[in-house]
Amino acid sequence: AAGKSTFLSILSRADEEWEVFPEPLARWYRLQQSSEEDGEERSGSQEGGRSMLRMMCEKPERWAFTFQICASVSRIRAQLGPLGSRLGERENPVVFLERSIYSDRYIFATTLYESNCMNETEWAIYQEWHDWVSGQLGPSLALDGIVYLRATPEECLNRISLRGRDEERGIPVEYLRELHDKHESWLQRRTLGVESGCLREIPVLTLDVNEGFEGRKDRCDRMIEKVK
C-alpha cells in the first residue's frame, strides 16, 4: 500500500534498459486456473479455484504456511524467468522486483509465525525450505540493492481502503504497524536478525512516499533520479 506497483510502472517507462516484475497477484487470486494452464495436476488445497490470498486473509491460521510457500515460489519463478526482449541480450540487465523472497521470510512469514498463524512445525519446515532454496539458487536470487518506499501504517491503511480489494477488507492497523516496524528494523535501524551477511550490508535507498506521488511528475522525476 506504499505505492510499489505504481512506482514499478513509473520505473518501467523511465528507462528502456530497466525491466520490472510486479507481484504475481493474478496467480494468487486464481491458483487453480494458473496451475491448469501450466499443465499441473489440480490440488485439493486449491479449493475449486478460490483466491489463495482471500483464503489466507479469511483463515490465516489454516492458510498462512501454504500462502507463504505459494508466494515465495511465484517470486522465484518470476526472478528466474526469461527477461523481456529489450533486456534479454544485455550482459548486466537492471531488474526491479516488487518484493523478494527475503521480505517474504523476514517480514511477512515471521509476522505470521509470531501471530500464531503458523505453528512450530510449519515454521521449522518453512525456514528449512527457505534456507535450502536460498543455498541452492544462491547468486541467482541475490539482490544488488533495495528501494524502500516508506509510508506510515495509517497512510497505508487509508490507501488499502481506497483501492478496495475484497481480500484486504478488515486488515487491522496493528498488523500494518507490525510490518512497518520490521521493515524499519531491517532497512533503517539494521537491527533485524537476518541470516545472510549480504542482506545486513545491502545498500538501501529510502524514499518517503507518505505524500502521494502518482500523477505528480516533479516528484516522480526526483524519485527516478535517486534510483539512478
Secondary structure, DSSP 8 states (H G I E B T S, - for coil): --SHHHHHHHHHHH-TTEEEE---HHHHHSHHHHHHHTT----GGGGGG--HHHHHHH-HHHHHHHHHHHHHHHHHHHHHS---TTTTT-SS-EEEESS-HHHIIIIIIHHHHHTTSS-HHHHHHHHHHHHHHHHHHGGGG--S-EEEEE--HHHHHHHHHHHT-GGGTT--HHHHHHHHHHHHHHHTS--S--S-HHHHH--EEEEE-SS--TT-HHHHHHHHHHH-
